[in-house]
Amino acid sequence: MQSDFRQHPLFTKAEDLTRAWLRPGTGEVAALGQLVASPDGRRAAAAALLCEALEGAPSTRLAIIDLTSGELETVTDGPRSDSAPAWSPDGRAIAFLSDREQAYANRLRILDVESGTDRATAAVNGFVEYLQWSADGTAILLGVAGFGSDLAGAQGAFSVDLEGEAGERPAWAPVVEGMPEAAPWRTVWLYDVAADTARQVTPAGVNVWQAVWCGADHIAAFCSDQPEETWWYSADVRLIEIGSGSVRTLFRPTDQLGALAATKGGATVAVVEAVCSDRNIVAGDVRLIDVASGAIARPAALGGDVVQLSWRNEDELLFVAAAGPETVIGLLDRAAETSRELWRGGERTPSGAMFPEAAPLGANPGDVLFLCESFFEAPALVALEAGTEREIRRFGTSEVAAAVAGLGSARDFSWTAPDGLEMHGWLLTPPGPGPHPLIMQVHGGPVWYTRPIYIGRSALPQMALAAGYALFQPNPRGSSGRGQSFARKVFGDMGGADTHDYLSGLDALEKAGIADPARLGVTGGSYGGFMTSWLITQDQRFAAAVPVAPVTNWVSEHLTCHVPTFCEIFLDDRLSNPTGKYFTRSPIHFADRAKTPTLNICGALDKITPAGQALEFHHALQIAGIESVLVTYPHEGHGVRTMPASFDYTARTMAWFERHMPANSGL
């Protein structure tokens, strides 16, 4: 494999497909995210995906959409990205975050809606990760991460440090760990809108992962007593008084926390508790915390794993849940102790960054706003009003839509694992009868899942289907959407029974005449990278493998990553146990069993699955005499996210599969 792929036709193809979706330099919006409706329900603000050039990450700009006409106007100019819009209670202003001064270092800005002008606000000691207006509109809560803080795995798992003169260090200066007083903390600040001042309101020694207003004088927060990323796994819920800084613990969970929401009056805090792989990827059960008494209610939410919560009033809680291959939007009535379904979809699903998302709309508690898409259907902005869908605006282009429509079809595929458990996954097949060469794409986590995402967004599935490959995206035990007992089945057994979920899925596809057993490939990122590396040491059926950001040695992973707690939780073992899972579930110890040509891919900045993991497996395979190539992207973290590195990654991946398991049609 050549070192410079820029002149390779597959690189050009990946670039062309990305250009067709993003339309760089045209000012056209490719899609929306972070939707939030105005207080009167007539407009929405969003982070609009808008690309100026095929370099770095696509930018986002603040956009306002008329929900009657569908007219969209971008109202900020960047540079870089403007995101996380939030309407003021009177609808006259929109607070948002912008990293226009320094990449990834978000700062609060406020847009005057009538004039269309925005302004910077008082500086804080760090970068802002989230914001929320006070009920009276006089203050804005800011979640601030100190410079040097690590991003979560879903965000890239690298550190964001201060640039410029204030952040410059001599070239010779060492990087120091083990000094808690020098570690960056996450804190909460309040911005005074009238005075244009900001002050920290959380006390020293309390690390705040997420916070919301809880009445006028308190905040509810996910907190830990140490700041490192690994401490998120043991965070609890605390109530912090703004004036005094006094802290009271409200809830100590068994597992991890997400989707924090409090009623306007501050009487009730809602959270999702779930067994979790990563911060910001939380899908599980609703917990309602009575702030006065500390009583915990555990209401049912239509049987799904809840991923998003929004209070509509003091008693009604809007939620979004993953429910097997479907997505459910529902409304929980705390007083009646019942939940009712508002919307359900299978292959059509709400869009979202990590999970499906929906925004409250207007005064009716059951009305919502969301983007909806499928594998072969471009995102559309949809309002659900009184139970009726209304399409407001569709994204993408007719050219991309026509090209995607001819690439094949998608369906939910089910099979039975060796122990009798029913499994589900998504199957995308090119036109024509099988058996097809097939690439299995393993999702990360392990507690996460694959859901329908428009393939027009991504060059890799388009190129694979166009070449004649089928794509299999399984959701094995441990995946979200099947309840906490199903998610917990991977706990302490990574690389155990889930191994056979994947292999039995391939067996079923072969038996059905869909997959060609002589041309099976496997790829995946993060946990999917681990499983890709693991599978080829446990089964020799694979013709080619591409592990991305993998774990291959649980001992060195524990000792070098920034979330060793994850290893302890999910292996359910001790690092010091010489016969335990740290050793018996590490692919490097079984590399001599592998026969599969392997393309190992990693990012040099990755702190959650450090680049050394791919390096170790690459060397282990070479020692075993297996064809192995290692590709390290110097400016990438957890996954390959920026352009043109993403074109290079796509081209190399497709070239690897075409070389070792060629399809009948050319690329």
N, C-alpha and C positions, 0 to 999 in steps of 0.2 A: 504494500500500500504506500503510495507516494506521500511525502510529507506536506507538500503544498497542493491543496485541493482546489484552489481558486479557479483554475482553468478547466476543471473536470465538468463535463456536461451535467452531471447530477447536482453539482454546486449551483450552476446556472439555473437549472430547473427549480431547485428549492428557492432560490432568490426570486425567480419570476412568479412562482405561486404565492410567495409572501407579498410581493409587490401588488399582485392582483387583488389581494384582500385588504392590505393597508393603504394602498393608493398614496404613496408618499408624495408630499409637496402639493397635493391638490386641495388641501383643506377639508376634504371629505371625512366624515366620521364613520369609522368602521363598526363600532359597537359602543354600548354604554355599560357602565358599572356603577355600583354604590348609589343606586336610585334613592331619592328622598322626595316625597311630595310636599308641596307648599301647604301651609296651614289651611288655606281655603280649598285645597284639592284641585285647583285649576291648572297648576303647572307642576313640573318636577325639575329638580336639579340632579345632575349626574356627572360622573367622571367620564368624559367622552374620549374614546381611543382615537388618537389623531397622530399620524406619522409624518414627520417632516423629511426624514431621510432614513434609509435602511442601515442605520448605525445605532448601536446601543439598544436600549429597550424602547418600545413604542411609547410615545408621550401620551399623557391625558390632559385634557383641558376641561375647565368647568363649562357645562352646557345647561341651558334652560330649555325645556320642552313644553310647548302648549299642548295640554292633554286633550283638547278638543280638535284642533286642526292637525296636530302632529308636527307643527313647525318647530324646528330645532335651531337654536342660536348658540354658538360658542361665545363665551363672554370673558374669557381670559386668554392671554397670549403666551404664557410660560416665560422663559424657556423651561425645559425639562417637564415636570409633571405637576399639575394642580389636581387635587383629589379630596376625598372625604367631605363633600359639601354637607352643610347643615343649615337649614332655614332658621332665622330668628323667629321667636314666637309671634311677632307682628307681621312677618313675611316681607319686611323691608330690606333685610340684609341676609347674606349667606356667608357664614364662616367656612373656611376651607383650609387645607394644608397645601403648601407649595415648597418644592425643593429647588426653586429657581436660583438661589444663591449657591447651593452646594448639593450635589447629587446625594439622594437618600436622606439628607438632613432637613426634614420638613419643619417649616415655620408657619405659625398661624397668620392668615391674611383674612380680611373682611371685605366683601363685595357689597357696595351699595347698589341694590337692584335697579332703582329708578335711573340713576346716572350711568350705571355700567362701569364704574371705576372701582378699583380695589386698592387696598392699602396694606402695608406691613404693620405689624403690631410689636409691642415691646418684646425684647429678646428674653429667652429663658435659657437656663443652663443645661443645654442638651438639645435633642431633636424631638419634635412632637409626633406621637404615634396615633392619637385619637383625640376627639373633642366632643363636647356636649354643652349646648346652651342651658342656662338656668331657666326656670319656668317663667321668671319675670323679664328675661332678656337683658339683665344688667351685667351678667358675668358669663364667662365661658370656662368650663372645666377642661384642663389640658393634661393628657397623659404624656409625661416627659421622660425620655430615656437619656441617661447621661452619655456623653460622647465616649466611644469605646465599647458601648453595649453591642451584644450580638443580636442579629436578627434571627427569628425562628427559622426552622428548616424550610417551611413553606414559603418563606421570603428570600431564601438564598443562603442562610446560615453563615453570614460573614459579619465582620465588625464594621460599624459606622463610626469613624473618628473625625475629629475636627481638622479641617484643612486651613491653609493660610498661615499667617505669621503666628497667630495665637496657638496653633496646633502643631507647629513645626518642631521636630525633634532632630538633634544631631544624628548624622548617619551612623555614628558609632554606638548610639544609646541602645541599651538592651531592652527587650520586652520582659517585664517582670510579672510573675504570677505568685500567689500565696500571700499577698498583702491586702487583707480585706478593706483596710482604710483607703486604699487607692483604687478599689474596684468601682466601676460605674453603677449607679443605682437607678431604678425607675421610681419616679415620684409623681405627685399630682400638684399642679399649679392652678390658680384661679386668675383669669384675666379680667380686669375691670374695664368694661367697654368705654365708659365715659372718661375715665382717667388715663386710659392707655397705659396701664401698669399691670405687672404680673408678679405674683408671689407664690412661693411654695407653701402648701397647706398640710402636707403629710409629714409626720415626724421622722427624724433620723432613725435608722435601724429598721425601718419598715419598707420593704420593696413592693411596689404596687404594679401588678401585671395588667390590671384593667380596673377601671373605676367608673361609676355613674353617680349622678345626683340621687340622693335619697331624702327627699324633702328639701327645705330651703337651707338647712344648717348642717347637713351631714352628707357624706358620700358613702356608698357601699363599694367594696373593693375586693379583688382577689389579691391576697398578700402572702409574702413569705418573709422570713427573717434574714435571708441572705439574697444577694442579687444575681448570682450566676444562673444561666439558663436552666441548669439541671434542677434548681430549686422550684421551678414552676410545677413540677409533678406533685409536690406536697403542699401547694398553696391552699389557703382556706379563705373563707369569706369574713371580712371584718367591717364594722361600722366605725367611721372616723368622724369626729366632730370637727367642723371647720375652724371654729374659733380657738378652741383649746388644744386641738390635736389629740385628744383622748381617743383611745382605741378599744373597741369591744369586739370580741370574736363572736360571730353569729352562727357559723356552721363549719364543722370540720368534716370534710368529705372522706369517703373511703377511697374514691378514685380521683379523677381530675375534673376541672371546672371550665365552663365556657358559657357564652350567651348571657352575660350579666344584664339584668334589667330590673328597674325599681319603679313602683308606682309614683305618680307625681306627688302624692301626699307623703310618701316615704313609709307607708305602713307595711308594705310587703316587698320583698326582694325575690326575684325569680332567677334561677340559674339552671344550667344543664350539668348533670354529673354523669361522667362516662369514663370507661377505661380508654385511655388515649395514648397515641404514639407521639404526637407533637402538639406544641402550643398552637392555637388558632385552628386546629382540626379536631373539633369536639362534636360528637354525635351521641346522644344518649337520652337520659331520663330527666324530666322536669322535677325540680325541687322548689317549693314555695316556702319562704322563710318569713314568719311573722316577727317583725322587728321588735315589738314590745315584749313578747313572751319567749321568743326563740323557738317556738314550735315549728316543726318541719312537716309539711304536707307533701305527699308523693302522688300527684294526680296522673291518671292515664292520659295518653295523647295519641289515641287512635292506633296504637300498636307500633308506631314507627320510632326511629331514633331521631330525636329533635335536634335541629342544627341552628335554629334562629328563634329569638323571642322578642316580642314588642308588646308592651302594655297599651291597650286601647282606651282603658279607663281603669278605675280602681278594682274592677272585678273581672274584666275580660282580657285574656292574653292571647294574642295572635302568635301562631307558631308555624314553622316550616319543618317537615320531617322527611327523612329518607325511609321508605317502606319497601324493602326488597328492591325490585327493579323499578319501583314507582316513587313519585314524590307527592307528598300530601301537604296542602295548606289547610290549617284548621284554626278554630277559635275555642279556647278553653274558658269555660265559665266557672270561676272559682266558687261562687256562691251556690250554684246548682250542682257542682262537682261533676260536670259533664263536658265533653268535647264534641264539637260538630265539624264535619268535613265541609270545607268551602270549595276545594278544587283538588283533583287528583289526575296525574298524568304518568304515562309509562315512557314510551319513546320520546314524547314531547315532555320537556322538563324545564323548570325555571333555570335561568343562567345564574352563575355566581362564581366567585373567585375559587373557593375550595369546596363549597357545598351550594345547593340551590338557595336563592335569596328572594324575598318579597318585601315590599315596602307598604306600610299602612297608607291608605288613601282616604282623605276626607273624613267626615264625621261618622259614617256608618262603620261600626266595628268590623264588619265582615267584608269590607271593600279593600282591595289590595292592588298594587301595581308591580308588575314584574316583566322581565324579559323572558321569552320562551323560545326554545330551540330544540332541534333533534340532530341526529348525525347528518341528515341530508336536507335539513331545513334551516335557513339562516335565522339568526335571532330576530324576534319581533317584539316590540313594546306592547304589552297587553294590560288593559285595565279590567279587573274583575269587579263588577258593580251589581249588587243584588243578585249574585249568582250567575250573571251573564258576562261572557267574555266579549271584550271590544278591542280589536286590534287598532293601535294608534299609529304605528310606524314600523316598517320593516327595514332591516339593515342589509349590507352587502350589495352586490351588483348583479344584474341579470346575467352577465357573462360568467361570473363565478358560479352562480346558481345553476346555469345550464351545464357547465363543465362538471360540477359535482353530481348533478342528477344522473349523469351517465356512468358513474363510477361503480355502481352496484346497489346493494340494499343492506339493511341492518335488521336484526331481530334479537329478542331475548332467547338465550339458549340455556336449557336446563339439563342436568344429568345427576346421577346418584353416585356419591362417593363410596369407597369400599366399606365404610362403617354404616352405610344406609342414609346418611344425611343428604338432603336435596340441595344441590348447588345451582347457582345462576351465574350467567355472564352474558356479555354482548358479543355477537358474531356479525362481522361485516364481511360480505363476500362480493367478489367482482362478478360481472355478468358471465353467464355461461355455466354449464354443469361442472361439478366437481369430479374427482378430487382436486383441490387446489393446493399449491404450496401455501403454507400457513405460518404466520408469525404470531406467537402468543405474547401479548403485552401485559406484564405483571405490574399491578399498581403498587404504590408506596404504602407506608404505614408501619406495621401491617393493618392497623385499624383505620381504614379509609375505604373508598370504593370507586369503581368506575361507573360513570353515568354518561348518557348521551351528550356529546359536545359536537357542535357543527364542524365537520371536517374541512370546510372551506377556510377555517381559521388556521389550519396547520398543514404544512407542506408534506410531512411524512406520511400520514394516512392517504392523502391524495396520490402521492407517488407510488405507494405500495399497491393500492387498489388498481391504479392505472396499469401497473406492470403485471397484474394478474395474481397478486397475493391476497389471501384472505387474512383477516385480522381477528384474533380471539382475545377478548378482554374479560377474564374470569374474576368473579367476586367470591373467593373461597372463605372458609371459616376464618373469623377474625375481621371480616369486612363489615362496614357500617350498613345499617338498614335492616338488619335482621334481629335487633334487640341485643341487650347487653350480655345475655348468656351466650349468644352466638359469637359476639365479639371476643368474649373471654376465652373461647375455645382455643385461641392461639397463645394465650397466656401460659408461659412456661413451656411452650412446645413449638417455638419457631423452628421451621424446618422439619417438623414431625408429621402430624396428620395432614397439615396443609400441603405438604409435598404431594401427597396422593390425591388431594383435591385437584391440583393442576394436571397431574398425569392421567387421572381417570377422566378428566374433561377432554384431554387429547384422545384418549381411547374412544370416547363416545363420538367425537368428531370423525375419527377414522372409520368407526363402524358405520356411521351414517353416510359415508362416502363423500364427506365434505373436505377432509384433510388428507393430503398425500403423505403417508407415513415416512417416505424417503426424503421429504422436503419440509421438515419442521424446524422453525427457528424460535428463539426466545429472547426477549429483551425486557428491561424494566429499570426504573430508577429508584434509588434509596432502598427501601425494603425490597422493591422489585429488583434492584441490582443485586442484593443479597440472594434473593431467591433464584435469579438467573444463574448466578455463580454456583449456588448450591445444587440446583437441578442437574446441571451438566456433570456434577460429580456423583450423582445418585442414579442417573439414567442416561444411557448412551444413544438415545433415539434422535437427539438434536443434531442437525446438520450445521448450525451456526448459532452463535450467541453474542449478545451485545449488552453486558451489564453496565449500568450508568450509576455513578455515585454509590457504589456498593459497600456493604460490610462483608469482609471475607475472613476476618480474624477477630473474634469477639473479645479476646484478651487485649490486643492493641487498640481495638475500638474503644473499649471501656477506659483505657489509660490515656487516650489522645483526643477523644471527642469532647464536646462541651455539654453532653447530656448523659453521663454515665448512669444516672438513675434509670434511664430508659432500659439500659442493658440489664440492670438488676431486676427491674419489674418484669420485663418480658421473657428473660431467661429463667427467672425464679430460681436463681442459683448464686453461688459465691465465686468470686474471681479466684479465690485460693483453692477451690476444689479441683484437683488435677484430673479427676475422672468425670467432671460435670459438663454442663452444656456449653460453657465458655470454650471448651475444647471439642466436644463431640458434635457441635453444630457449626463449626468453623470450616468453610469450604477449603481453606488452604491445607487442612489436614487430610483432605481426600482428593487433592489435585491429581494424584497418580491414577485415579479411576477415570478421569475425564478423557474424552476422545474428541471433543467438539472444538473447532476453531473459534477463538474468542477475541472479540474487539472490546477492550476495557476502556471506559471513558470516565474521566473525573475532572473536577475543578480544583485548581491549586488553592483557592481561598476557602474551601469548604471546611466548616468546623464541626458539622454534625456527622458526616462520614468522610473523614479526612482523606486526602489524596493517597496517603500511604496504603489505604485499604486496597485500592485498585493495583497499586504497585506491587504489593505482596502477592496478590493472586497471579498477576502477570508473570512474576519471577517463578512462582511455584509451578505454573503451567509450562513455562519454558524448561524448567528442570525436568519435568515429566515428559518432555518431548512433544508437547502439544503446540500447535500454531497459535501464537498469541501476539497481539499488538496492543500497546498502551498509548492512549491519547490523553494528554493533560492540557486543559485550557487555562492559561496563566491568569486570566482576569475573571474567571467564573467561580461561583461558590457551589451551592448544592443544586446541581442541574445546569444545563446550558440554556441561558435565558436571553442573551443579548445577541444582536446582529453585528457583524456577519458570522460570529462563531456558531450560531444556530444553523446557518446554511451549511457550514462545514460539517457539523455534527450529523445533520440529516443526510447529506451526501455520502459521508463515510458509512453510516449505518446501512443505507440502501445498497451501496457498493459491496459491503460485506455479505449481505444476504444474497445479492445477485451472483456474487462470485461462488458462494458455497452451496446455494440451493436455488439455482436460476429458475425463473418462471418461464412459461412457454413463450410469452410475448416479451419484446424488448422494452427497455426503459426509455 
